[in-house]
Amino acid sequence: MIQKLGQVMVYVSDQDSVKKFWVEDIGFSVISEEDNGEGMRWIEIAPSDGSETSIILHNKELISNMQPELNMGTPSLMFVTDKLDELYEKFTNKEVTVGEVVRMPSGRVFNFADPEGNYFAVKEQVY
């Protein structure tokens, strides 16, 4: 039985640029960085204050050549924070591309983009 979501794979063209974005602008940490010596490199990142789920940055071109049947589109990821305004300001100050804060029935949310134009969302945790 499936018990939890462990990792989300995101396919990118420039792993180093996207890693730098997630670490320096968003504040994630590198959990591991591996290379099988045959061109297959993956980078595992996650929120710095601990998370059960991590993101694996894969080389889009390499994976596409290995498994052409895979959908290389970015999954829709929804992150959660209890400090939405503080996070929005931090991203804005780091010149991250962010959308407007929108009020939804379940709380406020905004989206942001990585250097390759992949969009993600952050939802306010309401207690």
C-alpha positions in Angstrom: 0.0 0.0 0.0 1.1 3.5 -0.7 1.6 5.5 2.5 3.0 8.8 1.5 4.5 10.8 -1.4 8.3 10.5 -1.2 9.7 12.4 -4.2 8.4 14.5 -7.1 10.5 14.3 -10.3 10.8 17.6 -12.2 12.4 17.5 -15.7 14.6 20.5 -16.5 17.0 21.6 -19.2 19.6 23.2 -17.0 19.9 21.3 -13.7 22.6 23.6 -12.2 20.5 26.8 -12.9 17.4 25.3 -11.5 19.2 23.9 -8.4 20.7 27.3 -7.8 17.2 28.9 -8.0 15.6 26.4 -5.5 18.6 26.7 -3.1 19.5 30.4 -3.3 16.1 32.0 -4.0 13.6 29.6 -2.5 15.7 28.4 0.4 15.6 24.7 -0.2 18.6 22.4 0.7 20.4 19.9 -1.4 19.7 16.5 0.1 21.8 14.5 -2.4 23.4 14.9 -5.8 24.3 11.8 -7.7 25.8 10.8 -11.0 25.9 7.3 -12.3 29.0 8.0 -14.4 27.0 7.3 -17.6 25.5 10.8 -18.0 22.6 10.2 -15.6 22.7 12.9 -12.9 20.0 13.7 -10.4 19.7 16.3 -7.7 17.4 15.9 -4.7 16.2 19.1 -2.9 13.7 19.7 -0.2 12.6 22.5 2.1 15.3 23.4 4.6 13.2 22.9 7.8 12.5 19.3 7.0 10.0 17.6 4.7 8.9 14.1 4.1 8.7 14.9 0.3 11.6 16.0 -1.8 12.0 17.1 -5.5 14.4 15.3 -7.8 15.7 17.5 -10.7 16.3 15.3 -13.7 17.9 16.2 -17.1 14.9 16.6 -19.4 16.7 15.8 -22.6 18.4 12.7 -21.2 15.2 11.2 -19.7 13.3 12.0 -22.9 15.8 10.1 -25.0 15.8 7.2 -22.5 12.0 7.0 -22.2 10.3 8.9 -25.0 6.9 7.8 -23.8 7.2 9.9 -20.6 5.3 13.2 -20.3 8.1 15.7 -19.6 5.7 18.4 -18.5 6.1 19.9 -15.0 3.8 18.5 -12.4 1.6 20.9 -10.5 3.2 21.3 -7.1 1.4 23.0 -4.2 3.6 24.0 -1.3 2.2 25.0 2.1 3.3 27.7 4.4 2.0 29.4 7.6 3.9 32.6 6.6 2.5 33.4 3.2 3.1 37.2 3.3 6.7 36.8 4.6 7.4 34.2 1.9 5.8 36.3 -0.9 8.0 39.3 0.2 11.1 37.1 0.3 10.5 35.8 -3.2 9.7 39.3 -4.5 12.9 40.7 -3.0 14.9 37.9 -4.7 13.3 38.9 -8.0 11.5 35.5 -8.3 8.7 35.7 -10.8 5.5 35.7 -8.6 1.8 36.0 -9.3 -0.6 38.0 -7.2 -1.8 36.6 -3.9 -5.3 35.3 -4.6 -8.0 34.5 -2.0 -9.5 31.1 -2.4 -12.2 29.4 -0.3 -9.5 27.2 1.3 -7.1 30.1 2.0 -4.7 32.5 0.1 -2.4 31.3 -2.6 0.2 32.6 -5.1 2.3 31.1 -7.8 5.9 31.5 -8.7 8.2 30.4 -11.6 11.6 28.8 -11.8 14.2 30.1 -14.4 12.7 27.8 -17.1 9.2 29.1 -16.7 7.8 26.1 -14.7 5.1 27.4 -12.3 4.4 26.2 -8.8 2.0 27.4 -6.1 2.2 28.2 -2.4 -0.9 27.9 -0.2 -1.4 29.5 3.2 -1.8 26.9 5.9 -4.9 27.9 7.9 -5.2 26.6 11.4 
